[in-house]
Amino acid sequence: MTSAPEIRCERLYDSASGPGYRVLVDRLWPRGVKKTAFEHAEWCRDIAPSGDLRRAFHSGGMDFETFAEHYRQELADSAAPGELLDRFEAAQQRILVLLYGAKDDEHNHAQVLAERLRELAQER
């Protein structure tokens, strides 16, 4: 890709269909959302935090910084972020929209993932 893509994080309950390659990045399908009515390019559950990490964070067993550190390590050990960028580039889109279901817009895995994807895109 010749220039860095725009990578956005949007809460899927607040997100209207719009331009870009829209990817659901949650491990679990969001409650109250019908698969047939939800417009997205793909559901990339393999890129989400592991079940154990997700449960530890949501139970209050770890703060966001600790969660983010562990999730960054999971992403570093996984081919999934690079594979997502490959599919995004193949779709010839300029905007990658990471859709998530969490209520907190600042402290969620999509923000950590977006950072990692931006780093990978710059390395290409």
C-alpha positions in Angstrom: 0.0 0.0 0.0 1.5 3.4 -1.0 0.2 5.4 2.0 -0.9 4.6 5.5 -4.5 3.6 5.7 -6.9 5.4 8.0 -7.9 3.1 10.9 -11.0 3.9 12.9 -12.5 2.3 15.9 -16.3 2.5 16.2 -18.7 1.0 18.7 -20.9 -1.1 16.5 -24.1 -0.1 18.4 -23.4 3.5 17.5 -21.9 3.0 14.1 -24.0 3.6 11.0 -23.0 1.9 7.7 -20.4 4.0 6.1 -17.4 3.9 3.9 -14.5 1.6 4.5 -13.7 -2.0 5.2 -15.8 -2.8 8.3 -14.6 -5.6 10.5 -16.1 -6.9 13.7 -13.2 -7.6 16.0 -15.0 -9.1 19.0 -14.6 -12.8 19.9 -18.3 -13.1 20.7 -21.1 -12.0 18.5 -22.7 -8.9 20.0 -26.0 -9.2 21.8 -29.1 -7.9 20.0 -27.4 -7.7 16.6 -28.8 -9.8 13.8 -26.2 -11.3 11.5 -28.4 -10.7 8.5 -29.0 -7.0 9.3 -25.4 -6.1 10.2 -23.3 -4.7 7.4 -19.7 -5.7 7.7 -16.9 -7.1 5.5 -15.9 -9.8 7.9 -16.0 -11.0 11.5 -12.4 -11.5 12.6 -12.8 -13.2 16.0 -9.3 -14.7 15.9 -7.8 -11.2 16.3 -9.7 -10.5 19.5 -8.1 -11.1 22.9 -8.1 -14.7 24.1 -11.0 -15.8 26.2 -9.0 -16.0 29.4 -7.6 -12.5 28.9 -11.0 -11.1 28.0 -12.6 -12.7 31.1 -9.9 -11.4 33.4 -10.3 -7.9 32.2 -14.1 -7.8 32.2 -14.3 -9.4 35.7 -12.2 -6.5 37.1 -9.2 -8.8 37.7 -6.8 -6.5 35.8 -6.6 -2.9 34.9 -6.6 -1.6 31.3 -2.9 -1.1 31.2 -2.1 -4.7 32.2 -4.8 -6.0 29.8 -3.3 -3.9 27.0 0.2 -5.2 27.7 -1.0 -8.8 27.6 -3.1 -8.2 24.5 -0.2 -6.5 22.7 1.8 -9.7 23.4 -1.0 -11.9 22.0 -1.0 -9.7 18.8 2.8 -9.9 18.5 2.6 -13.7 18.7 -0.2 -13.9 16.1 -0.3 -13.8 12.3 -3.9 -12.5 12.5 -3.1 -8.7 12.4 -1.0 -9.0 9.3 -3.5 -11.2 7.6 -6.3 -8.7 8.3 -4.1 -6.0 6.7 -3.6 -8.2 3.7 -7.4 -8.7 3.3 -8.0 -5.0 3.8 -5.4 -4.1 1.2 -6.8 -6.7 -1.3 -10.2 -5.0 -0.9 -8.6 -1.8 -2.1 -10.2 0.4 0.6 -8.7 3.5 2.2 -10.5 3.2 5.6 -10.4 0.2 7.9 -13.2 0.4 10.5 -12.7 -1.8 13.6 -16.1 -2.5 15.1 -16.5 -3.5 18.8 -19.3 -3.9 21.3 -17.6 -2.5 24.5 -19.3 0.4 26.2 -16.0 2.2 27.0 -14.8 4.0 23.9 -11.2 4.6 25.3 -10.4 1.4 27.2 -11.1 -1.5 24.9 -9.2 -4.0 22.8 -10.1 -2.3 19.5 -7.9 0.7 20.5 -5.0 -1.6 21.2 -5.5 -3.4 18.0 -5.7 -0.2 16.0 -2.3 0.8 17.4 -0.8 -2.5 16.3 -2.3 -2.3 12.9 -1.0 1.2 12.4 2.5 0.0 13.4 2.3 -2.9 10.9 1.0 -0.7 8.1 4.0 1.7 8.6 6.4 -1.3 8.4 5.1 -2.3 5.0 
